[in-house]
Amino acid sequence: MEDTQILQILKALADQNRLAIIRHLGKGEACVCELLEVFSVTQPTLSHHMRILSEADLVVGRREGKWIHYSINEPTMKAFQANMQALECTHENQGGCACV
């Protein structure tokens, strides 16, 4: 995963509403109508959040009738998680922590 994509994901997740949406979608696919109810936001606000999450490739949507059903983009999420887990903190002498 490129650093630019990691940064885009981190920026997308830096908003508490988008982080909450990702946590909700972690439980399974959700329709826009459900997300509107759960998060008590307007449709334009939800669309804004979903656009940012989609542009970061964190979610995918599928149309069913007039509704869009969103789910986590698992390959992207797994690659992001692997990159975060790869950050290591090694202690070097008395100098403290050196993250690599």
C-alpha positions as CSV (number, residue, x, y, z in Angstrom):
1,M,0.0,0.0,0.0
2,E,1.4,3.4,-1.0
3,D,2.0,6.1,1.6
4,T,-0.5,8.4,-0.2
5,Q,-3.3,5.8,0.2
6,I,-2.4,5.3,3.9
7,L,-2.6,9.1,4.4
8,Q,-5.9,9.3,2.6
9,I,-7.3,6.6,4.9
10,L,-6.0,8.2,8.0
11,K,-7.6,11.5,7.0
12,A,-10.9,9.8,6.3
13,L,-10.8,8.1,9.7
14,A,-9.9,11.3,11.5
15,D,-13.5,12.3,11.6
16,Q,-15.6,10.8,14.4
17,N,-18.7,10.3,12.2
18,R,-16.7,8.5,9.5
19,L,-14.9,6.4,12.1
20,A,-18.3,5.5,13.6
21,I,-19.6,4.6,10.2
22,I,-16.7,2.3,9.6
23,R,-17.2,0.6,13.0
24,H,-20.9,0.1,12.1
25,L,-20.1,-1.4,8.7
26,G,-17.6,-3.7,10.5
27,K,-20.7,-5.5,11.7
28,G,-21.9,-6.0,8.2
29,E,-23.4,-4.4,5.2
30,A,-25.8,-1.5,5.8
31,C,-28.3,0.4,3.6
32,V,-28.2,4.2,3.4
33,C,-31.6,4.3,5.0
34,E,-30.2,2.4,8.0
35,L,-27.1,4.6,8.2
36,L,-29.4,7.7,8.1
37,E,-31.4,6.4,11.1
38,V,-28.4,5.2,13.1
39,F,-26.3,8.4,12.8
40,S,-29.2,10.9,12.8
41,V,-27.6,13.0,10.0
42,T,-29.1,14.5,6.9
43,Q,-28.8,12.7,3.5
44,P,-26.3,15.3,2.1
45,T,-24.1,15.0,5.2
46,L,-24.1,11.2,5.0
47,S,-23.4,11.4,1.2
48,H,-20.4,13.6,2.0
49,H,-19.0,11.1,4.5
50,M,-19.6,8.1,2.3
51,R,-17.9,9.9,-0.7
52,I,-14.8,10.5,1.5
53,L,-14.8,6.9,2.7
54,S,-15.3,5.7,-0.9
55,E,-12.5,7.8,-2.2
56,A,-10.2,6.4,0.4
57,D,-11.3,2.9,-0.9
58,L,-12.5,1.9,2.6
59,V,-16.1,1.2,1.5
60,V,-17.9,-0.2,-1.5
61,G,-21.4,0.4,-2.4
62,R,-23.9,-1.7,-4.4
63,R,-27.2,-0.4,-5.7
64,E,-30.4,-2.2,-5.0
65,G,-33.4,-0.4,-6.4
66,K,-33.2,3.2,-5.2
67,W,-30.9,2.5,-2.2
68,I,-27.2,1.9,-1.9
69,H,-25.9,-0.8,0.4
70,Y,-22.4,-0.1,1.8
71,S,-19.8,-2.5,3.2
72,I,-16.2,-2.5,4.2
73,N,-13.7,-2.9,1.3
74,E,-12.0,-5.9,3.0
75,P,-8.8,-6.0,0.9
76,T,-8.1,-2.3,1.5
77,M,-9.0,-2.6,5.2
78,K,-6.7,-5.7,5.7
79,A,-3.8,-4.0,3.8
80,F,-4.3,-0.8,6.0
81,Q,-4.3,-2.9,9.2
82,A,-1.2,-4.8,8.1
83,N,0.6,-1.5,7.5
84,M,-0.4,-0.2,10.9
85,Q,0.7,-3.4,12.6
86,A,4.0,-3.2,10.8
87,L,4.9,0.0,12.7
88,E,7.3,-1.1,15.3
89,C,8.7,0.6,18.4
90,T,12.2,-0.5,19.3
91,H,14.0,0.7,22.3
92,E,17.5,1.9,21.6
93,N,19.8,2.4,24.5
94,Q,18.8,5.3,26.7
95,G,17.5,7.3,23.8
96,G,13.9,6.1,24.1
97,C,11.7,4.7,21.4
98,A,12.6,4.7,17.7
99,C,9.6,3.9,15.6
100,V,10.2,2.3,12.2
